[in-house]
């Protein structure tokens, strides 16, 4: 049950889906958007206990010149499901604690706060959110976007996708799906629709009932 017309909304999706674009548009509309991935990176850089745990688990190569070695993480961790699980078990608890504090602080002055994260379900962050919007795109579009953005090979991108929670699994756990195959104008329209919907949720709205009714209408 959501009370006081305050909502914590997650924005998630796999690599190349455009969730950061969605989050950027939401931020331009004047809403607080907490970037979970940036918080996690900051914790990995600055939290001494987390850094020590990462070095113990993966070796000193996880840092290069006292900076997180993202090349190593992409090549050896993000494409290996077992290693990724171990990384997440080290980083996620502190990340969720920080996000929880930031959300509650934002809701002192606002009715909506958003959290952008690729790993909302994997990190069990959905337990502290009221609603989750899943951003989806066709696989070939996701692959091409990631190749152009990160300079990775198609094989590297496919390995990362294979080690992420599948889109079908996420669809079964998300409250809303936002397709991002088209133009930025079309994306803007859909985001505005969702924002207006969230703003219209009155005090005491049963979000679980809302989700069930949306599913039945489909």
Helices and strands as residue ranges (DSSP letters): E 7-12, H 19-28, E 32-35, H 36-46, H 48-58, G 60-62, E 63-64, E 67-68, H 70-72, I 73-77, H 81-106, E 112-116, G 125-128, E 131-136, H 139-150, H 154-162, H 167-173, E 176-179, H 184-200, H 207-217
